[in-house]
Amino acid sequence: MARPPETSRPSPERTEAPGQQREPGDGAQRPNTGQDGPERDPQRPTESPTPRDGDGADTPRDGFDRPEPGTPEYEHKIDDAVERLRGNRTEAGISGHSDPNTADLARRVPDDGRHFTLDAHMGPDGRVHIGDRAYSPEELADVFRRLPEWDGERPLRLISCDSSDFAAELARRLDVPVTAPRGLAWTDSNGRVFASSIGPDGRPTWPPDGGWDTHHPDRTSSPSSEDGFHPPRDGEDPGGRPEDAEARGENKYSHITPPPGYRVHSVNEEGVITYARIDDDSLPMLKEKPNGEVFEPSDSFERKWVQEKYDPIDISDRDNFESIERHLDRNARPYVENIQTPRTSESDPEPFIGEDESIGLRHRSKINEHAEFVREKYHTEIENNQGDKSKVSDEVRSEMSDWGTARSKYGEHFGEAVAEIVSRDFISEKFPGEDITLRPVVEAQASMTGNGNDRFDLPYELIDASGNSKGFLMVEAKSPGADFTSRWHSSGEYKVQQGHPGYFDTIVNCMEDDGLDDLADRIRAARAEGNVHYIGVQARLSEEDGELLVGAQVTEFELPTEERDRYRRDNS
């Protein structure tokens, strides 16, 4: 069964012409779907690419998606990157790309025997992009510290455009040498890595005219290649100019002049250019066809389609409490069993839990208390050092990382535990009198695959008493206080919120892209017959007169009839 076509809404056309357009037929620029392709995460960098006074081109700018270290948002962001990178191993190291073309090129780069390589785009904001999020040197350093694949000692290499200043700061923070290109970084289908400027046709100049430098923790740097290649070819014939090379930054679009106030967002396979606003790319974008015609999509954000938002429910009974505590002890325990309580002026650190102590609901308040305490310590040190975050002590940074992760993971797994209970009750009501088993679809589950960006939180296949499939239940599980997020639609043209049919489509498409073709087709077929249920479960936790109360807000998302009709038509 073929993938259904991407859906988009009709948009009014614009007749005004942007500044200077690319000549029609100039197809040398390799198409790309978004900078790194669409992805779940709601945070896409939206800051202006114009540097602040005194900043280098690689210095991160102020803007959105910059959570404070130690907050749940920060821990989520770091964990998102670790999860994605672990799911995108390459022979040379790791890849931050979700665009299939660039990800494939990254996998072709061989191990050079010395460096651990990160292959990722450098955005116009001077931050490295991993999936759909942008990371500063400070954030990326925390990502590397949590990445099991890196041993903490091996020198790093960034295949990322214009990343010299970024690499210098990363080297200082991680205390290891970091090698990076001068100018644009490229790779091709033969696995060659080189730095070169861009020609008028969007392809690299040849032979490469760039270079590579190694940046050291003591703030010095030294050339590591002067022939543009890395490793250097030392006088060998560079070979022919590659037809399929891909640059690792938005400067690859420098031959396209966008309209005032816009930047180039992407160029698709048909040569249609998408321009995003410099100040906020969540606003409607301009599109330009190869013939120079410009139009504006009517909207760029699709909110969830709600079939029914049920009244909040209370699941505070003994059996449910025991189920939640078993889930927490099994899944959240690894994040707290080896950390210590924060140091205070009155006490030294000690293990947070005993060796044989289980983790349960009673630990929630203490985890939050410790996380808030170390967050205050962190901000106090910043204030005492006149706002210089680099002078925060390693001890406080470590406490921030440990307790921020503990709070974040505890909340996530609490949300999943509540969603598991609610899911069983939901299906019992949908199939009254029937014996339906919820069988987890492990290969499609975010926490099991390490690919949370492109999966459902809790996917189930519904199996009746005879062993026959009755369809699927897909669940978006949220921790207390968390809301439904958005990501870029598969088309790369607009964002969709969790619960929107386009979000559902995009996740299924991602599963297919990762080789789960049969599963994706089965889900689509079940949806076409109206046998897919899609719900969101937002956990609730409160305390009343010393008693914990657990509940949930349940939303049933609509997968509408007209969508089902389209699937039947397209797949008949």
N, C-alpha and C positions, 0 to 999 in steps of 0.2 A: 504493500500500500504506500503510495507516494505521500510525501509531506504536503499538507495543504498549503495553498499559496498564502503569502503574507497578506494581511488585511490592512488597509489604510482608508481613511475617510476622504471624500472629495474635498478639495480645498480651492478657495478663490484664487484666481490668478492675478499676479501683479504685472504691470506693464513697464514699470520703471526699470532702467538698466543699471546694474551695479557699475563700479568704477571701470576697471579694465578686465575684460574677460579672457579666459583661455580660448585659444582658437579651436573651433569645432574640429573634431577628428584627432586631436592630440591625445592619443590613448596610451602614451608611454608610461604615464603614472600608474603604478599598480593600484587597482581599486582596493578599497578597504571599507569595512562596515563600521563606521565610527572610528575613533582613534584606536581602540583595542577591541571593537565589536561591542554589541550591547551586553549588558550585564545586569544582575539583579539589583546591585546596590544603589540606593537612592542618592548617594553623594557623588556627584561628578564635579570636578573642579570648575569653578565659575569665575575665578578672578581674572583681572586684566593681565595680559602678557607684558605690559609695560613695566620695566623695573623701577623700583623705588630708587631715590637718589642714593648713590653709594653702593648699590647692590650689584653683584655680578649677575650674569645671565642665568646662572644655575641656582641662585639663592631663592628659596621658597618665599612667595609673597603672602601677605595677609589675605584671608578669604574664608570660604566655607569649608566644612569638613576638617576643622582643626580642633578636635576635642582636647581638653586639658589632660595631661598624663595622670593616671590614677582613677579617672572617672570610668564608669561603665562604658561610655561611648568610646573612650580611648582604647580600652581593653578589647572591645568588639572590633574596632578597626584593626588593631594589631593582629588579633586572632583571625580576622578575615583574610589578611595577607598570608599568614602562615598556612592556613587551610588551602588557599588557592595555589600557593607556590609548591606545597607538598604534593598537590595533585597535578603539577606541571613540571615534573622532573625532566631534565634533558641529559644527554651524555656529558655535557660540559658543566651542568649545574642545575639551574632552575629558570623558568620563564614566567613572566608576568602577563603574557599576552592571552587574550581570549579570542581575538580575530584568528580564524583558522589558517589564513595565509601566512601571517607572521609567526604564529605558533609553530607551523610546520617548518619554516626556515630556522627557527630557534632550535628545533630538535635535530637539525642537520649539522649543527656546529659541534665539532669533535672536542673531546677533553684535551687540553694542551699539556696535561701532565703537571701543571703547577698551580693554576688558579681555580677557584670556585667561582663560576660565572653566573651573574644575573643578567638576563636578556629582557629588557623592558623599554617601553617608550618613555621619553622625557617630555613632559607637557610644556605648554607655553608659560605655565606658572613656575617652572623651574623645579618641579617635583616629579619623582619617578612614579609612573603609573603601574599599578598592579591590578589587573582587571579594570574596574571602572572607578577606582579610588586613587588618590594622589598622596604620596608619602614624602615627607621631609627627611633630611638626613637623620634627625633625632628619631623619627618614627621608624625609618628603615633599620636603624641600628637595633631598636627593640625587636623588630621582626627577625633579624638575623640571630639575635641572642636566643630566641625561642625556636629556631629552626633546627631540628635534630640532624638534618643532612649536612650542616656545616659544623666543623669541629671547633670553631672559635679561634683557630690559628692559621688556617690556610689562607694565603693572599686572595683577595677578591678581584674580580674583573667585571666592570660594568659595560655591557653593550647597550649604550644609551646615549642619544645625541647630546652634544654640548654639556657634558656632565663633569667637566674638570673641577669646578668649584664644589659641586655636590660630592664628588669622590674625595676631595681633600678633607671636607668636614666628616664624611663617613669614616675615613681612615683614622682621624683623631678620636672619634667616639668609640670605635671598635678596637683601636690599638693594633691594627694590621695594615699592611700596604694595600692600596686599592688602585688598580690600573683602569684608566678611562681614556676615551678618545678626545682629541682636539678637533672640534667640529662635529659633523654628522657621522654617526656609526651605521654601518650597513652589513648585512650578510646576504649570501646568495644560496642557490639550491645545491651548490657544491660544498657548502659549509665554510666558505671563505669569510673571514672577518676583516673588515677594513674601514678606514676613516677617509672620507672624501667629501668634497663639496658637491653641490647638485647642479646639473646642467640645465639648459633651457627646456629640455624635454622631460624634466623630472627624474632623469636617471643620473647615476653618479658620474662625475668626471673620471677619465681614465687615461693613464694609470692613476691610482688613488693619490690625491695631493694632501691628505691629512697626516696626522701622527697620533701617537699614544704616549701618555706619561703615567708614571707610577707615583702616586701620592703617599707620603709616609706620615706616620703618627706625629712626628716632630715638626710637621708643617712644611717640610722640604719636599721637592719633587725631582724626578729624574726621567729623561726620555727612555721609553722602552721600545720604540719603533719609529724610524724616520722614513720608511717607505710606504707608510699608510696601512700596511697589513699588521695583524696581530694573531699569532706570533709573526715577526718580520720574516720576509722571504730572502733577505740578505743577498740581493742582487739577482735572484732567479727571475725568469720571465714571468711577468704578472698574469699572462694569459689574456684571453679576450674579454672585452667589456661585457659584464653579465646583463642579460635581458630581464632577469627576474629579481634583482636585488631590491631589498626593502630597507628604508631608513628607519631609525628608532626615535623619531621625534616629529613634531608637527612642522618643522622646517622643511620637510619633504614637499610641502605645498607652497613653498616660497615663490614658485613661478606663477601662482594664481593670485591675482589681486582681488581681495574681497571688497564688498561695498563698505563705506564708512560705518564704523561701529560694529562690524562683524569680523569673524575669523573663519577660516576654512575648518569645518568639522569633519567632513568625509567626502570621498568620491566613490560612488558605487560602480557596479559592473557595467552599467549603461552609460557611464560618464557623467551622471548627474551629480553636480556639486551641491553639498549642503553647507550653508553658512550659519554659524551660531553667533548669537550676540556676545560681544566681548564681556559685558558686565554680568550676564546671566544666561547660560545656555539652556535653562529650563523653560525659557520663554519661547514663543513660536520662532521657527527658523525660516530662513530664506532658502529656496532651492533654485538652481539654475540648470536648465537642460543644455545639452551640447549645442543646440541651435541658438543659445543666448537668451532664451525665454526664461524669465524669472517669476516665481510664484511663491506664495507664503501659505504653509499649512495653517488651518484654522485654529489648531490647538496643539499643545505638545505634551499634555499630561492627561491620562485617562484614569479616573478614579474607579475604585472597586464597584462591581455591580452586585448589589445586595438583594437577595431574594427575600430573606427574613432575618431580622435581628431579634433573637429571642431575649426574653427577660433574663437578667442575671440569675444564675443558679447557685445553690449552696451544696457542696459535696463534703461537708464536714462530718463524716461519720468514721467510725473506728477502722473499718475495712479499707476505706479510701486513704485514710491517714497512713496506714501501714504500707499500702501500695506506693504512695508518694515517697515515704521514707526509704523503702527498698530501692526505688529508682535513684534517689539522691545519693544513697550510700554507694551504689554501684557506679554511678556516672560522675557525680560531683566530688567524691572523695579524693581522687587523684590530684585535684587542684588545691586541697587544703591539708593533706596528710603530712606533707614535708615542709610546711612553712611554719614560721614562728610568730608569736604575738609581737606587735611593734614595741620597740624600745621606748620607754618613758623615762622621765627624770627620777622616778621612784623605783622602776623595775627594769630588769634585763629581759631580753627575749626568752621565751620558752615555747616548747611545742604547743601548737594550737589544740591538737587533739591527742589523746593517748593512742598507743599502738593498736589496741583492740577496740577502740571506741568507734561507734558508727556515727555517720553524719545524718542528721535529720532536720526536721522543722525547727527544733529548738535552737539550732545553730545560726539561723538566719539573722537574728538581731545582732549577734556578736560579730558576724562577718561584716555586716553593714557598718557597725560601730568602728571596727578596726580599719576598714577601707576609708571611712570619713576621717579618722584620726590621722592616718598617714598622708591623706590628701592635704590636710591642714599643715602638717609638718613640711610637706613639699612647698606649699605656697609661702610659708614662713621663711624658709631658706631662700627662696627667690627674692622675697622682699628684703631680707637682710643683705642680699648681694646686689642690691640696686637693679633688680629685674633681670639679672643674668642667669638664665636657666642652666648654662653650662657649668656653673659653680655649685649646683646641687650635689650633695654628697652621694657616693655610690650606695651607701647604706640606705638612704632615703629613697633613691631611685629603685633599689631592689625591693624595698617594702612596698612602694607604689605599684610596681609590676606584679608582685605576688598577690597583694590584696585586691588590686583592681581585677586581676584575672579570676581570683576566687569568687568575688562578688558577681562578676559577669557570668561565669560558668554555672554558679549556683542558681542564679535567676533563670538561665536558659533551661537547665535540666528540671527545675521546678515547673516551668511552663510546659515542658514536654510531658512530665508526669501527670499534670492536671489534664492535658489534652488527651492522653491515652484513656483516662477514665471517661471523659466526656464523649470521646469517639465511640466507645462501646455503648454508652447510653443513647447516643444519637442514632446509631444503626438499629438498636433494638426498637426504637420508635418508628423508624422508616420501614422495618420489616416485622411488624407485630406477629407474634406466634411462630416465627421462623427461627431456626437454629443457624445463625450466621456467625462464622468465625472471621475475625479480622486478622489476616495474614500479612505481616509486615513485608513490604517490597524493599528488601535491604539495599539492592543496587540503586534504588531511586531515593534513598533517605539521606538527608544532608549530613547528619552526625555520623553515619556509618561510612560514607564514601569519602569524607574529607573534601567534598566539593560543594559546600553549603550554598555557594552563590548560584548554582545551577540545578538545585534539587528542591523537592518538597520537604518540609520538616518531618512529617509523619505520613508516608504513603502506605495505604493498605489495599490488598485485594480482598474482596468479599467472597467467601467460600461457603456454600450451603452444606447441609448435612450429607448430601450425596457426593460432595467433592467437586461440584460444578461452580464455575465462576459466576458471580452475580454482578460483577462490575468492580468499581474502585471507589475508595474514599481517600481524598487528598486533604491533608490538614496543615494549616499554617498555625504553628504554636507560638504563643507570645508570653514572655515573662511579665510579671506585674508591672504595670506602668508603660509597657512597650506598645507602640502602635504599628500598624501595617506599613511596610516600606514600599518603595517603588524601584523600578529598574528600567533599563532601556528595552523596548520591544525588539523582537528579532529583526525587524526591518531596519532598526537604527534610526527611525524617524521620530519617535516620540516615546515618552515614558509611560509605564503602566504600573498601577498599584497592585500589591498582592490582593487577590480576590477578583481582579478584572479578567475577562476571558482571554485578553491578549497576554496577560501575565502567565496564565495557565498554558497557553500555546507556546510561549517562549521557553518555559521550563521543559516542556515535552520536546521541543526542538533541540534544546541543549542536550537532553538525554540521547537523542538520536545522533547528534554530532559526536558524542562520546562513545558511540558504538552500540548503544542499546536500541537498535532499530526495531527489533521484534517487540520489545516492551512498549516503545513509543507508539508503534502501530496498533497494538492491543488497546492502549489507553485511548487513542483516537477513535478506534472502532467502538469501544464502549461508550465514549462520549456521544458519538453519532446516534446511538440507540437510547440515549438518555440514562445510561447506567453508570454515570460518574457523579459522585457527590463531592462538593468542594466547600470546606468550612474553615473558618478562622476561630481559634480559641484563645482568648486573652485571659490569662490566669489572674485571680484576685486573692490577696492574702491580707488579713487584718486581725486585730486583737481586740477583744471586748471582755472587760472584767477578768483579764488574765487568761482568757481562753482564745486559742487560735481559731479563726474562721477561714476556711478555704472555699473558694468559689470560682466562677468563670463567666465571662461574657461570650456567648456563642453567636457567630454570624454565619448564616448559610449564603454562600455566594452563588450568583446566577450564572449558569451556562445556558444561554437562551436558545429558544427553539430555532430561530433563524440561523444561528451558528450551527446547530445540529443539521438543519436542512442543507447548509452549504457543504458540510462534511459528507453527507450522503451523496450529494450531487458530484462532488469532486472525486469521490472514491468509489463510485459505482462501477 
